[in-house]
Amino acid sequence: MNNTKLSPLEIMEFEDHDYRKDMGGSEKDIIEYIIKTSTDDTNLYKCLKANIICSRRKYEEVNSVNYHKWDIDLFRDIITSNYHLILFNLNLRWKVSILECFTFDGTHDEQLISSLIAQLHHSTLVLQPLIRLMKNPHTIDDIHELMNTHGLSGSDFTPDSKDIIRLIIRIKSIIPKCKYIGLLALDILRELHRDEFSIFAFVTKVKNYKMQEYINYILHSNEFDSKKLYQIGNTEIYR
């Protein structure tokens, strides 16, 4: 696998026109080439992009017939064989894109975990401008003034941490059923939690230290049994 010359910032910049340039042929030839590239990991990065294109085009009415040959089982094998390269060389956006390929074609558990992670990621993208404003000391006074004008308080922007806990426990409980796809989801979940401008930034508003400690335990422990995770929470926090 010759990928040593590609930097993490370059690896996923392949678009449809790159395949067109390589082929120089008809639309049919280009489609066949993309499908073929999706099974060839001699250039892993281009292979991953081809799979992402195939998974998206397969569910577009105008392209579904052309991409019916795409095989998610082969894609799953490629991810399994190259898991560490994917984990340590791709950024968050493209890890989510890989996971989203299983939203329709994956097993029931893969569909569920990819949908939950995708929702978290896209919710973060929607909320990120607001989160950045709320963390900016130059704008926080203006925000407080605007909130007071509309009769809002800080608690209106602090979600119930129990809701976040339920969500991450739900995701963790699915991980063992999805093998490397599940571990990729866990990596994304942890990365979102580390990002000070992600949807998990609201968790930092929780003043209960034990609650924060519990969330960290759920995310970073080797426990995946939902009953045990809830039991630990009930014992340590809600007693």
TATA-V608546 format. One record per residue. RES is the residue in one small letter. PHI is phi in whole degrees, -180 to 180 (NA if undefined). OMEGA is omega in radians with two decimals (NA if undefined). NEAR is the number of other ideal C-beta (glycine too) atoms within 8 Angstrom. Layout:
res-><RES	RES>
phi-><PHI	PHI>
omega-><OMEGA	OMEGA>
near-><NEAR	NEAR>
This chain:
res-><m	n	n	t	k	l	s	p	l	e	i	m	e	f	e	d	h	d	y	r	k	d	m	g	g	s	e	k	d	i	i	e	y	i	i	k	t	s	t	d	d	t	n	l	y	k	c	l	k	a	n	i	i	c	s	r	r	k	y	e	e	v	n	s	v	n	y	h	k	w	d	i	d	l	f	r	d	i	i	t	s	n	y	h	l	i	l	f	n	l	n	l	r	w	k	v	s	i	l	e	c	f	t	f	d	g	t	h	d	e	q	l	i	s	s	l	i	a	q	l	h	h	s	t	l	v	l	q	p	l	i	r	l	m	k	n	p	h	t	i	d	d	i	h	e	l	m	n	t	h	g	l	s	g	s	d	f	t	p	d	s	k	d	i	i	r	l	i	i	r	i	k	s	i	i	p	k	c	k	y	i	g	l	l	a	l	d	i	l	r	e	l	h	r	d	e	f	s	i	f	a	f	v	t	k	v	k	n	y	k	m	q	e	y	i	n	y	i	l	h	s	n	e	f	d	s	k	k	l	y	q	i	g	n	t	e	i	y	r>
phi-><NA	-103	-127	-70	-88	-102	-88	-57	-81	-102	-64	-113	-91	-72	-122	-55	-67	-67	-69	-63	-64	-64	-83	67	-116	-75	-60	-62	-64	-66	-61	-63	-69	-63	-63	-64	-64	-67	-109	-113	-99	-65	-120	-56	-66	-70	-63	-63	-62	-62	-66	-63	-61	-61	-65	-77	-70	-60	-106	-94	-54	-74	-116	-56	-67	-68	-111	-69	-79	-61	-116	-70	-65	-67	-64	-60	-66	-64	-63	-62	-72	-120	-56	-68	-63	-66	-64	-101	-118	-102	-85	-60	-59	-84	-64	-64	-62	-64	-63	-65	-62	-98	-65	-111	-96	-74	-66	-56	-69	-66	-62	-67	-69	-68	-67	-64	-65	-61	-63	-62	-64	-72	-64	-62	-62	-71	-85	-55	-58	-66	-63	-63	-64	-68	-95	-89	-62	-79	-113	-63	-65	-64	-66	-61	-64	-65	-63	-63	-62	-101	68	-105	-124	-59	-65	-70	-111	-118	-69	-65	-61	-64	-65	-66	-62	-60	-67	-72	-68	-60	-65	-62	-68	-86	-53	-63	-87	-120	51	-70	-65	-66	-68	-64	-62	-64	-61	-65	-59	-67	-67	-62	-67	-75	-74	-69	-113	-91	-60	-75	-60	-66	-64	-65	-75	-70	-83	-73	-62	-63	-65	-63	-64	-66	-62	-62	-64	-59	-72	-114	-82	-95	-94	-121	-78	-63	-64	-68	-65	-66	-63	-62	-64	-65	-76	-90	-117	-97	-74>
omega-><-3.07	3.13	-3.02	-3.08	-3.09	3.11	3.13	-3.13	-3.09	-2.88	-3.05	-3.10	3.11	3.08	-3.11	-3.07	3.08	3.09	3.12	-3.14	3.13	-3.06	-3.08	-3.07	-3.13	3.11	3.13	3.12	-3.13	3.13	3.14	3.14	3.11	3.13	3.11	3.14	-3.12	3.14	-3.05	-3.08	3.03	2.91	-3.01	-3.04	3.10	3.09	-3.14	3.12	3.12	3.11	3.11	3.09	-3.12	-3.08	-3.14	-3.10	-3.09	-3.09	2.97	-3.04	-3.07	-3.05	-3.00	-3.13	-3.08	-3.05	-3.10	-3.13	-3.13	-3.03	-3.10	3.10	3.09	3.11	3.10	3.12	3.12	3.11	-3.14	-3.09	-3.05	-3.00	-3.07	3.07	3.12	-3.07	-2.99	-3.08	-3.12	3.08	-3.02	-3.07	-3.08	3.00	3.10	3.13	3.09	-3.12	-3.12	3.09	-3.09	-3.08	-3.11	-3.01	-3.08	3.02	3.13	-3.11	3.10	3.10	-3.09	-3.07	3.12	3.11	-3.14	3.14	3.14	3.12	3.09	-3.10	-3.09	3.03	3.09	-3.13	3.14	-3.04	-3.00	3.11	3.11	-3.14	3.12	3.11	-3.09	-3.14	-3.11	-3.09	-3.12	-3.11	-3.02	3.12	3.11	3.13	3.12	3.13	3.13	3.11	3.13	3.13	-3.08	3.08	-3.13	3.08	3.14	-3.13	3.12	-3.13	3.13	-3.12	3.09	-3.10	3.12	3.11	3.12	3.12	3.13	-3.10	-3.09	3.04	3.10	3.13	-3.11	-3.10	-3.13	-3.00	-3.12	-3.11	-3.03	3.10	-3.02	3.07	3.11	3.12	3.05	3.09	3.13	3.11	3.12	-3.14	3.13	3.13	3.07	-3.14	3.13	-3.07	-3.09	-3.14	3.11	3.13	3.13	3.10	3.12	3.14	-3.13	3.10	-3.12	-3.07	-3.11	-3.10	3.14	3.11	3.10	3.13	3.13	3.11	3.09	3.12	3.14	-3.06	-2.95	3.13	3.08	3.12	-3.11	-3.13	-3.04	-3.14	-3.14	3.13	3.08	-3.12	3.12	3.12	-3.14	-3.11	-3.01	-2.97	-2.96	-3.12	NA>
near-><7	6	10	4	4	7	5	7	4	7	12	11	5	9	5	8	6	9	13	9	7	7	9	5	7	5	5	8	9	13	10	8	12	13	13	8	11	14	10	8	10	7	10	12	11	10	15	14	10	14	14	12	11	13	15	8	11	13	7	8	4	4	9	11	5	8	12	7	5	12	7	11	6	9	13	10	8	14	13	9	7	11	11	6	9	13	10	5	7	11	7	10	6	11	14	12	10	14	15	11	14	13	10	8	8	13	8	6	11	11	12	9	16	16	9	13	14	12	8	12	12	8	9	13	7	6	9	10	6	7	13	9	9	9	8	8	4	4	8	9	6	7	10	8	8	8	11	8	6	6	4	7	5	7	5	7	8	8	6	5	11	6	8	13	12	8	10	12	12	10	14	14	11	14	13	7	7	14	6	10	15	14	12	15	17	11	10	14	13	10	10	14	11	6	11	7	9	11	10	9	11	11	11	7	8	9	4	8	6	8	10	11	9	13	14	8	10	13	11	6	6	3	10	9	7	10	6	8	14	9	8	11	11	9	7	9	10	4	5>
